[in-house]
Amino acid sequence: MSKTSIFLTGATGYIGGSVLTHLLNHPNVSSFEITAFVRDPEKAKLLEEFGLKTVVGSNSDLDKLEEATSKSDVVISTADADDVPAIKAILRGLKKRHDETGVAPILIHTVSFLVLTDDAHGHYAYETIYSDLDIPLIESLAATQPHRDVDLLIVEAGEQGYARTHIILPSTIYGLAQGPLFDKGISNKHSIQVPGLIKASWDRKQGGMVREGKNLWPNVHIEELADLYIILFDAALSNPKTANGREGYYFGESDEYLFYDLAKTVAQVLVELGRGSSEEPTPFSREEIDKYFAGVSGSAYLGSNSRARAERSRSLGWRPVKRTTDLLLSVKPEVEELARSGRINSF
C-alpha cells in the first residue's frame, strides 16, 4: 500500500517542530512519508536522521515549493502566514496534484489570532467574541486585517474544490516546546508573544504593558495546540467531508487572559529573580515601543483584543485542559530558559 505523502513547512520553528514531533510519534507513522522544507542544509541533515526527506530552500524558492507540494497528499504549512507568493505557489502545486490524480489534496495552514484584533491599545476589552463555527462573522473581517489576504486565497481554493483547505488559528501560544527536535537544536523551543514581553521587560528591568493592559486574548499551550493539528489531520484523512474551504476554520483556544495579569506575572518573576524593582507593571513608553516592538504597529498585538471560542475544533474531539493559570505559571520557566540560553537580551 502506498504511503501518505506529507509536506511540512516550518519544521525548524516552534509550531512546526511541535507538529512534526507529534507526527513522528503518531501510531501510523510507518505509513507516512514526511518531507520537511528547511533553509539550513545542516538542519536538513539532522532531520534526515529522523527518517524524514528534506527539501532545502526558503519561501522565496517558489518553484521548489510548488514542486514539493505537487507530490504531496497533505501539506501542513506552519511558516510565514503573510507570504502571498508562497501560498500561491503551494496552491499551484495542490492544483497540479489534483489535476494529475483526480483527488483533492489536503492543506492545513497556520495563521494567528491577529486576524481578529482591534486597535484598543490596552485601553479596554471589547465584547465581540468570534467562534470558528460563526462563518458570517469571520467573513465580516476586513480584507486589510493581518493575514486576511492569505486566508482568502486559501478559502477560495477550497471552494473551487481542487484542494481541501483548513486554517488553524492559534492564539497566544505558551510553554517551552519539548522533544528530540528541540533537544538537538533543530527547532525553536520558544513562542513569540510571551517571550517578546519577557525580553522587553527584562531589558527595562520592569514588567511592561501597553497602556492599562485591559485588553483580552485567548491562550493555548503548545502541546495542546500540536494535538489539534493531529486531530484535524486524522479527521481530514479519514473523512473527506471534514469541514474545509469556507467552513474550514479551526481556532486554537483553551482559555482567555487579561493582558495586565500576564504583565503583572512577568513583573513578579523579575522581582523574584532580582531583576525587577516592582511587582506592578508599568506602561511601555513610546520610545520603548519603538525599541522593543518596531513601533506602534509592532506592539499592536500586545495592546489589542482578540477574543474567540474554539467550538469547531472541540467538535472534532479536541479537549484542551490547560487554563490561564498554566499560562501564568509558564512565565518563570520561560524567563529562566531565555536567561540560561542568552536569548533574553536579543533585540
Secondary structure as the mmCIF struct_conf table of DSSP 4:
data_model
#
loop_
_struct_conf.conf_type_id
_struct_conf.id
_struct_conf.beg_label_comp_id
_struct_conf.beg_label_asym_id
_struct_conf.beg_label_seq_id
_struct_conf.end_label_comp_id
_struct_conf.end_label_asym_id
_struct_conf.end_label_seq_id
HELX_LH_PP_P HELX_LH_PP_P1 SER A 2 LYS A 3
STRN STRN1 THR A 4 THR A 9
TURN_TY1_P TURN_TY1_P1 ALA A 11 THR A 12
BEND BEND1 GLY A 13 GLY A 13
HELX_RH_AL_P HELX_RH_AL_P1 TYR A 14 LEU A 24
TURN_TY1_P TURN_TY1_P2 ASN A 25 ASN A 25
TURN_TY1_P TURN_TY1_P3 PRO A 27 ASN A 28
HELX_RH_3T_P HELX_RH_3T_P1 VAL A 29 SER A 31
STRN STRN2 PHE A 32 VAL A 38
BEND BEND2 ARG A 39 ARG A 39
HELX_RH_AL_P HELX_RH_AL_P2 PRO A 41 GLU A 48
TURN_TY1_P TURN_TY1_P4 GLU A 49 GLY A 51
STRN STRN3 LYS A 53 VAL A 56
TURN_TY1_P TURN_TY1_P5 ASN A 59 SER A 60
HELX_RH_AL_P HELX_RH_AL_P3 LEU A 62 SER A 70
TURN_TY1_P TURN_TY1_P6 LYS A 71 LYS A 71
BEND BEND3 ASP A 73 ASP A 73
STRN STRN4 VAL A 74 SER A 77
BEND BEND4 ALA A 79 ALA A 79
TURN_TY1_P TURN_TY1_P7 ALA A 81 ASP A 82
HELX_RH_AL_P HELX_RH_AL_P4 VAL A 84 THR A 101
BEND BEND5 GLY A 102 VAL A 103
STRN STRN5 ILE A 106 THR A 110
HELX_RH_3T_P HELX_RH_3T_P2 PHE A 113 LEU A 116
TURN_TY1_P TURN_TY1_P8 HIS A 121 GLY A 122
BEND BEND6 HIS A 123 HIS A 123
STRN STRN6 TYR A 130 SER A 131
TURN_TY1_P TURN_TY1_P9 ASP A 132 LEU A 133
HELX_RH_AL_P HELX_RH_AL_P5 ILE A 135 GLU A 139
TURN_TY1_P TURN_TY1_P10 SER A 140 SER A 140
BEND BEND7 LEU A 141 LEU A 141
TURN_TY1_P TURN_TY1_P11 ALA A 143 THR A 144
BEND BEND8 GLN A 145 GLN A 145
TURN_TY1_P TURN_TY1_P12 PRO A 146 HIS A 147
HELX_RH_AL_P HELX_RH_AL_P6 ARG A 148 GLN A 160
TURN_TY1_P TURN_TY1_P13 GLY A 161 GLY A 161
BEND BEND9 TYR A 162 ALA A 163
STRN STRN7 ARG A 164 PRO A 170
STRN STRN8 THR A 172 TYR A 174
BEND BEND10 GLY A 175 GLY A 175
BEND BEND11 GLY A 179 GLY A 179
HELX_RH_AL_P HELX_RH_AL_P7 PRO A 180 ASP A 183
TURN_TY1_P TURN_TY1_P14 LYS A 184 GLY A 185
BEND BEND12 ILE A 186 SER A 187
BEND BEND13 ILE A 192 ILE A 192
HELX_RH_AL_P HELX_RH_AL_P8 GLN A 193 ARG A 204
TURN_TY1_P TURN_TY1_P15 LYS A 205 LYS A 205
BEND BEND14 GLN A 206 GLN A 206
STRN STRN9 GLY A 208 MET A 209
BEND BEND15 VAL A 210 VAL A 210
TURN_TY1_P TURN_TY1_P16 ARG A 211 GLU A 212
STRN STRN10 LEU A 216 HIS A 221
HELX_RH_AL_P HELX_RH_AL_P9 ILE A 222 SER A 238
TURN_TY1_P TURN_TY1_P17 PRO A 240 LYS A 241
BEND BEND16 THR A 242 ALA A 243
HELX_RH_3T_P HELX_RH_3T_P3 GLY A 245 GLU A 247
STRN STRN11 TYR A 249 GLY A 252
BEND BEND17 SER A 254 SER A 254
STRN STRN12 ASP A 255 LEU A 258
HELX_RH_AL_P HELX_RH_AL_P10 PHE A 259 GLU A 272
TURN_TY1_P TURN_TY1_P18 LEU A 273 GLY A 274
BEND BEND18 ARG A 275 ARG A 275
BEND BEND19 SER A 277 SER A 277
BEND BEND20 GLU A 279 GLU A 280
STRN STRN13 THR A 282 PRO A 283
HELX_LH_PP_P HELX_LH_PP_P2 PHE A 284 SER A 285
HELX_RH_AL_P HELX_RH_AL_P11 ARG A 286 PHE A 293
BEND BEND21 ALA A 294 GLY A 295
HELX_RH_AL_P HELX_RH_AL_P12 VAL A 296 GLY A 303
STRN STRN14 ALA A 308 ARG A 309
HELX_RH_AL_P HELX_RH_AL_P13 GLU A 311 SER A 315
TURN_TY1_P TURN_TY1_P19 LEU A 316 GLY A 317
HELX_RH_AL_P HELX_RH_AL_P14 THR A 324 LEU A 329
TURN_TY1_P TURN_TY1_P20 SER A 330 SER A 330
HELX_RH_AL_P HELX_RH_AL_P15 VAL A 331 SER A 341
TURN_TY1_P TURN_TY1_P21 GLY A 342 GLY A 342
HELX_RH_3T_P HELX_RH_3T_P4 ARG A 343 ASN A 345
#
